[in-house]
Amino acid sequence: MLKWLLVLAVGVAVIALATPWLQRHGLGRLPGDVTFNWRGRRVYVPITTTILLSLALTLLARLV
């Protein structure tokens, strides 16, 4: 279970770093994505975007 939590945390971090690129292609600010201010910085947690991209990659992997 710890392995899956680590994979999920890394996935969220990668998607959070790729947010500017994803926003240009229509992803990023979906309902369910959380944005909050913490210590004067804006923190973005892309929960819905992560699930959507995970489903898309799963479907792609099953087709290949």
Buried (B, 14 or more C-beta within 10 A) or exposed (E): EEEEEEEEEEBBEEBBEBBEEBEEEEBBBBEEBEEEEEEEEEEBBBBBBBEBBEEEEEEEEEEE
